[in-house]
Amino acid sequence: MTAIRVEKLEKWFGRVRALDGISLDIQPGTLVAILGPSGCGKTTLLRCLAGFTAVDGGQVLFDGEDVTHLPPHLRQTALVFQNYALWPHMTIFDNIAYGLRLKKLPRREVQSRVEAALALTELNGDPDLPRRRPAALSGGQQQRVALARALAVEPRVLLLDEPLSNLDARVRQRLRVEIRCLQKKLGITTVHVTHDQEEALSMADTVVIMNGGRIEQVGRPAEVFQRPASAFVAEFLGNSNTLPGRVLPGGALEVAGQRLPGGLALPPDAATVTVVIRAGDITLRSPGTSPAEGQVVLAGVVEDVLFQGNLYRHTVVVGRQTIVADATTPSRRGPVLAVIPAVKVFVFPVP
Ligand SMILES: Nc1ncnc2c1ncn2[C@@H]1O[C@H](COP(=O)(O)OP(=O)(O)OP(=O)(O)O)[C@@H](O)[C@H]1O
């Protein structure tokens, strides 16, 4: 059975349609990342799952049970927030025990569940830690406490609202791996809202890409990255170049004033198209190099090269357009050929 089913969910805030008929099935024990630009409705969707936001239409089902109008405390979900939301006046132990005491669990069980949650989140190394208050912990430790508090109540659904975005890069990387391991070990159905594509692609079983209150694409991380379903998804994932194009009679493509040969995957019946090419899919070669089978070429001029630590970002002028090409070695300024595998040229009809 599907763990979570969302059917035609609608939410309005005044005249803003935050959710525009969202339908989604989430399989039990999977981690689903909701990814999209700011304001696309990610948090609203998560809050509708938690029951903190009332919906204006549609349904939310957990294990087949309609929970659309259930209050949050009866849904058996646990939410972890970006800002940890720990109670500053309480000790770490009391923070984690809070939900268990609300449920009036016996003292012994509270003790053992808090200890188990501390161990799960690897906070059990320092015997003094449970007696400290949140302010005496690092950001990463505070987020582990928030996670421990969420897991202690043994929720049927774990909801994560940008839990790593306040942490520095190294802690974030480590917690990504730890949260994913923990989620798999416990087999807990998890919905993770993020605007960080690397985080979504590296942690999730399924990625849901949202735009303007709607779902653009649902798929495995490699699927959405390698086979984007829309110009929006193609542009949103990776560092992308977007160029206007025209389909020529015979199935060739004109882009940036140049003709790319046939063999590209073109949308049927479209004359005017949007062409998306990721900066990392472009190889820069000297003029005169012949493309191999399955490659297309745009002639251009390297105008600028910027060292970015792990790559060199080239600004290349192609006709009247400017594109960006990333490479691990720098190319000289001047005439160049931008070589792209034909399968990495994404072409979408202009609506
Ligand atoms: N309480 C509210 N009152 C009015 N408008 C709201 C409210 N909450 C959200 N909105 C609007 O609904 C839309 C979706 O907001 P939401 O917070 O779900 O987006 P998001 O994708 O989570 O964005 P972010 O990544 O910036 O957090 C936005 O246009 C937002 O301004």
The ligand as a Gaussian input file, in Angstrom:
#p B3LYP/6-31G(d) Opt

LIG

0 1
 N        0.858000      32.099000       5.653000
 C        0.911000      32.584000       4.409000
 N        0.222000      33.691000       4.056000
 C        0.245000      34.163000       2.796000
 N        0.937000      33.620000       1.804000
 C        1.654000      32.525000       2.080000
 C        1.686000      31.948000       3.388000
 N        2.493000      30.855000       3.353000
 C        2.950000      30.764000       2.090000
 N        2.448000      31.754000       1.324000
 C        2.701000      31.939000      -0.124000
 O        2.474000      30.703000      -0.778000
 C        3.459000      30.446000      -1.761000
 C        4.188000      29.137000      -1.440000
 O        4.948000      29.312000      -0.247000
 P        5.857000      28.172000       0.406000
 O        6.360000      28.685000       1.716000
 O        5.102000      26.903000       0.413000
 O        7.046000      28.074000      -0.666000
 P        8.424000      27.306000      -0.571000
 O        8.559000      26.590000      -1.861000
 O        8.504000      26.499000       0.665000
 O        9.459000      28.510000      -0.527000
 P       10.844000      28.691000       0.284000
 O       11.832000      27.760000      -0.370000
 O       11.187000      30.129000       0.046000
 O       10.573000      28.362000       1.715000
 C        4.362000      31.664000      -1.774000
 O        3.915000      32.532000      -2.782000
 C        4.152000      32.278000      -0.403000
 O        4.382000      33.661000      -0.419000

